[in-house]
Amino acid sequence: MTALLQPRLTGKGIYAITDGPRDDLFAAVEAALAGGARLLQYRDKTTDTERRRAEADEISRICARYEVPFIVNDDVALARETGGGVHLGREDVPVAEARAALGPEAIVGVSCYGSIERARQLRAEGADYLAFGAMYPSSTKPHAPVTAHDVLTQAKALGLPVVAIGGITVDNAQVLIDAGADYLALVSAIFAAPDIQTATRRFADLFDSRPGLIR
């Protein structure tokens, strides 16, 4: 599939991250997007290659309808096949390798955990956004160390969009936005909610304005 939308990022908003295989995956994604999510990441750690490719392809099309960038967790090859960007963690390929595979316009985001030094290095390597966390104890990654909120403030000086992730709720999110988070990355807080669209909207309403996209 040819990439339909791979904009650079600006502004603020909700970064929805899927929570693995589920029967209603496409409906769940659409509900999050209808609720105001401004980035969508397909995260599936299973090894079912054919199902993952089919799901990523369909989700990329749903995202294109909403003009929301589509990101694939970890898998550069799947991102290339389905027209998405990619999110890279510590054990994944270097930013330069992902950029070479996906092209100059693709979004390449990175996990910085709690490290400003790692953020500086990955910014220099060409990352498009810097993700930090877990900001609070997280059910998705229960063993992840909790990151100090002032890391978000320090990261703002690097000039890239800052993403906060991990244990975020409507009640504890505002302090992260105030500290410098441009995006709140949410997994179970929206995808485990009984009403995904409403849950997403509650988070989206914490931001004063919707993010813009430089196309």
TATA-V563464 format. One record per pair of residues at least 6 apart in sequence whose ideal C-beta (glycine too) atoms are under 8 Angstrom apart, sorted by the first residue. I is the first residue (numbers start at 0). J is the second residue. Records with the same first field share a line. If there is no record, write none. Layout:
I->J ; J
This chain:
0->56 ; 59 ; 60 ; 80 ; 81 ; 82
1->82
2->82 ; 83 ; 102 ; 104 ; 105
3->59 ; 60 ; 63 ; 82
4->62 ; 63 ; 66 ; 67 ; 68 ; 69 ; 214
5->68 ; 82 ; 83 ; 84 ; 102 ; 104 ; 105 ; 106
6->68 ; 104 ; 106 ; 212 ; 213 ; 214
7->104 ; 106 ; 127 ; 212 ; 213
8->38 ; 68 ; 106 ; 127 ; 128 ; 160 ; 181 ; 210 ; 212 ; 213
9->160 ; 210 ; 211 ; 212 ; 213
10->37 ; 181 ; 208 ; 209 ; 210 ; 211 ; 212
11->176 ; 181 ; 182 ; 206 ; 207 ; 208 ; 209 ; 210
12->35 ; 36 ; 37 ; 38 ; 181 ; 182 ; 183 ; 203 ; 206 ; 209 ; 210
13->31 ; 34 ; 35 ; 36 ; 37 ; 38 ; 182 ; 183 ; 185 ; 189 ; 199 ; 202 ; 203 ; 206
14->36 ; 37 ; 38 ; 39 ; 40 ; 162 ; 164 ; 182 ; 183 ; 184 ; 185
15->28 ; 31 ; 32 ; 36 ; 38 ; 39 ; 40 ; 185 ; 189 ; 190 ; 199
16->39 ; 40 ; 42 ; 72 ; 164 ; 184 ; 185 ; 186 ; 190
17->24 ; 27 ; 28 ; 39 ; 40 ; 41 ; 42 ; 43 ; 58 ; 186 ; 190
18->42 ; 139 ; 186 ; 187 ; 190 ; 191
19->42 ; 43 ; 44 ; 45
20->43 ; 45 ; 47 ; 50
21->27 ; 190
24->54 ; 58
25->54 ; 57 ; 58 ; 61
27->190 ; 195
28->39 ; 58 ; 61 ; 62
29->61
30->194 ; 195 ; 196 ; 199
31->39 ; 189 ; 190 ; 195 ; 196 ; 199
32->39 ; 61 ; 62 ; 65 ; 67
33->65 ; 196 ; 199
34->189 ; 195 ; 196 ; 197 ; 198 ; 199 ; 200 ; 203
35->199 ; 200 ; 202 ; 203 ; 204 ; 209
36->67 ; 189 ; 199 ; 203
37->67 ; 182 ; 203 ; 209 ; 210
38->67 ; 68 ; 70 ; 182
39->58 ; 62 ; 67 ; 68 ; 69 ; 70
40->70 ; 71 ; 72 ; 86 ; 184
41->54 ; 55 ; 58 ; 69 ; 70 ; 71 ; 72 ; 83
42->72 ; 186
43->51 ; 54 ; 72
44->72
45->51
51->74 ; 77
52->77 ; 80 ; 81
55->71 ; 77 ; 80 ; 81 ; 83
56->80 ; 81
58->69 ; 81
59->69 ; 81 ; 82 ; 83
62->68 ; 69
63->69
66->212
68->83 ; 84 ; 106 ; 212
69->81 ; 82 ; 83 ; 84
70->78 ; 83 ; 84 ; 85 ; 86 ; 106 ; 108
71->77 ; 78 ; 81 ; 83 ; 84 ; 85 ; 86
72->85 ; 86
73->85 ; 86 ; 87 ; 88 ; 91
74->85
75->85 ; 91 ; 92 ; 96 ; 97 ; 100 ; 101
76->100
77->83
78->84 ; 85 ; 97 ; 100 ; 101 ; 105
79->100 ; 101
83->105
84->101 ; 105 ; 106 ; 107 ; 108 ; 127
85->97 ; 101 ; 105 ; 106 ; 107 ; 108
86->108 ; 109 ; 110 ; 130
87->93 ; 94 ; 97 ; 107 ; 108 ; 109 ; 110
88->109 ; 110
89->110 ; 112
91->97
93->124
94->107 ; 109 ; 121 ; 124 ; 125 ; 126
95->124 ; 125
97->105 ; 107
98->105 ; 107 ; 125
101->107
106->127 ; 128
107->125 ; 126 ; 127
108->126 ; 127 ; 128 ; 129 ; 130 ; 162
109->118 ; 121 ; 126 ; 128 ; 129 ; 130
110->130
111->117 ; 118 ; 121 ; 129 ; 130 ; 131 ; 154
112->131 ; 132 ; 143 ; 144 ; 146
113->131 ; 132 ; 144 ; 146 ; 147 ; 150
115->150 ; 153 ; 154
118->129 ; 131 ; 154 ; 157
119->157
121->129
122->129 ; 157 ; 158 ; 159
126->159
127->159 ; 160
128->159 ; 160 ; 161 ; 162 ; 181 ; 182
129->154 ; 157 ; 159 ; 160 ; 161 ; 162
130->161 ; 162 ; 163 ; 164 ; 184
131->146 ; 150 ; 151 ; 154 ; 161 ; 162 ; 163 ; 164
132->143 ; 146 ; 163 ; 164 ; 165 ; 166 ; 184
133->140 ; 143 ; 144 ; 145 ; 146 ; 164 ; 165 ; 166
134->145 ; 146 ; 148 ; 163 ; 164 ; 165 ; 166 ; 167 ; 175
135->145 ; 165 ; 166 ; 167 ; 168 ; 171
136->145 ; 165 ; 166
137->143 ; 164 ; 165 ; 166
138->166 ; 187
139->165 ; 186 ; 187
140->165
143->165
145->165 ; 166
146->165
148->174 ; 175 ; 178
149->178
151->161 ; 163 ; 175 ; 178 ; 179 ; 180
152->178 ; 179
154->161 ; 179
155->161 ; 179
160->181 ; 182
161->179 ; 180 ; 181 ; 182
162->180 ; 181 ; 182 ; 183 ; 184
163->175 ; 178 ; 180 ; 182 ; 183 ; 184
164->183 ; 184 ; 185
165->184
167->175 ; 183 ; 184 ; 185 ; 188 ; 202
168->188
169->188 ; 201 ; 202 ; 205
172->183 ; 202 ; 205
173->205
175->183
176->183 ; 205 ; 206
181->210
182->210
183->202 ; 205
185->199 ; 202
188->198 ; 202
189->195 ; 198 ; 199 ; 202
192->198
203->209
